[in-house]
Amino acid sequence: MIGVIYARYSSDNQREESIDGQLRECRAFAEKNDITLLEPYIDRALSAKTDNRPNFQKMIKDSASKKFDVVIVWKLDRFARNRYDSAVNKQKLKEYGVRVLSAMENITEVVAALIWEGNRFLICQRPKTKACALLWEFVGGKLEKGET
């Protein structure tokens, strides 16, 4: 698996050591998970309140080349603090087969739901092998888009 690291700090009050620490933790994570790293993308003194960060945008654009499979961040707030930007940019990466991994946070990609219907609960999850919105697996069958 091939990966890149995205690191950033948000203000002039922080220093290069912040980046060094992020890179160190992300490299250790990559080594532990057998991920070969390419050059990192780094933004200095730029907030993640928006995705208007030069190296962040370069990373998103470069994902189209399909030269890397994962983006490793120290914590997910390095990727984005704005949930909308996070979702939009993760979707862009996903279109090219790229996942975002956090070196310090154990986040699972399995999405599950508990639905209350007609005095009973339905337990469902999105299939791990399919990246389809609105596709849920239920015990006894699948609920496709437009079905209830």
C-alpha positions in Angstrom: 0.0 0.0 0.0 1.3 3.5 -0.9 0.5 6.5 1.2 1.1 10.2 1.8 1.1 12.2 4.9 -0.9 15.4 5.3 0.4 17.6 8.1 -0.4 21.2 9.1 -0.5 23.7 11.9 -2.9 26.5 12.1 -1.2 29.6 13.5 2.0 31.6 13.6 2.1 30.8 17.4 2.9 27.1 16.6 6.3 26.1 15.3 7.9 23.6 13.0 8.2 21.1 15.9 4.4 20.7 15.5 5.0 19.4 12.0 7.9 17.3 13.0 5.8 15.6 15.7 3.0 14.9 13.3 5.4 13.5 10.7 7.1 11.3 13.3 3.8 9.8 14.5 2.5 9.3 10.9 5.7 7.6 9.8 5.5 5.2 12.8 1.9 4.4 11.9 2.9 3.8 8.2 5.7 1.5 9.2 3.5 -0.4 11.6 0.9 -0.9 8.9 3.3 -1.7 6.0 2.5 1.5 4.1 5.2 2.9 1.8 5.3 6.7 2.0 5.7 9.2 -0.8 6.6 12.9 -0.1 4.3 14.5 2.5 2.0 17.4 1.9 2.5 20.2 4.5 0.6 23.5 5.1 2.1 25.8 7.7 0.2 28.5 9.6 -3.1 27.7 7.8 -6.4 26.9 9.6 -8.5 23.9 8.6 -11.7 25.9 9.0 -11.7 25.9 5.2 -10.1 23.7 2.6 -8.4 26.7 1.0 -4.9 25.4 1.8 -2.4 25.1 -1.1 -0.8 21.8 -0.3 -4.1 20.3 0.8 -5.6 21.2 -2.6 -2.5 19.8 -4.4 -3.0 16.5 -2.5 -6.6 16.3 -3.5 -5.7 17.1 -7.1 -2.8 14.6 -7.0 -5.1 11.8 -5.8 -6.5 11.6 -9.4 -3.1 10.2 -10.5 -3.8 7.2 -8.3 -0.2 7.1 -7.2 -1.2 6.6 -3.5 -3.9 4.6 -1.7 -4.1 6.4 1.6 -3.7 9.8 3.2 -2.4 9.6 6.8 -3.1 12.4 9.2 -1.9 12.8 12.8 -5.5 13.4 13.8 -8.6 14.0 11.7 -8.7 17.7 12.6 -5.5 18.1 10.6 -7.5 17.1 7.5 -10.5 19.4 8.2 -12.4 21.0 11.1 -15.4 21.8 8.9 -17.5 18.7 8.6 -18.8 19.7 5.2 -15.3 20.2 3.8 -14.3 17.0 5.4 -17.1 15.0 3.8 -16.7 16.6 0.4 -12.9 16.1 0.2 -13.1 12.5 1.6 -15.6 11.8 -1.2 -13.2 13.3 -3.8 -10.4 11.1 -2.5 -12.7 8.1 -2.4 -13.6 8.5 -6.1 -9.9 7.8 -6.8 -9.7 4.9 -4.3 -8.0 6.9 -1.6 -8.8 6.6 2.1 -8.0 8.9 5.0 -6.4 7.3 8.0 -5.6 8.8 11.4 -2.4 7.8 13.1 -3.7 8.6 16.6 -7.4 7.8 16.4 -8.8 4.3 15.8 -11.6 5.1 13.4 -13.6 2.3 11.7 -15.1 2.7 8.3 -18.0 0.4 8.9 -21.2 2.4 9.1 -24.1 0.8 11.0 -27.5 2.0 11.9 -30.3 1.1 14.2 -33.7 1.9 12.7 -37.0 2.0 14.6 -39.9 0.8 12.4 -43.3 -0.4 13.4 -42.5 -1.2 17.1 -39.3 -3.0 16.2 -35.7 -2.2 15.6 -33.9 -3.0 12.4 -30.1 -3.4 12.5 -28.3 -2.7 9.3 -24.8 -1.7 8.0 -23.3 -0.6 4.7 -21.4 -3.4 3.0 -17.6 -3.1 3.5 -17.0 -4.0 -0.1 -19.3 -1.4 -1.7 -19.0 2.4 -1.6 -22.6 3.0 -2.4 -24.6 5.6 -0.5 -28.1 4.5 0.4 -27.2 0.8 0.2 -27.9 -0.9 3.5 -27.8 -4.6 4.4 -30.5 -6.0 6.6 -30.9 -9.4 8.0 -33.0 -11.2 5.4 -32.1 -9.0 2.4 -31.0 -5.6 1.1 -32.7 -2.3 1.0 -31.8 -0.6 -2.3 -32.2 3.1 -3.1 -35.9 4.1 -3.3 -37.1 1.1 -1.2 -38.6 1.3 2.2 
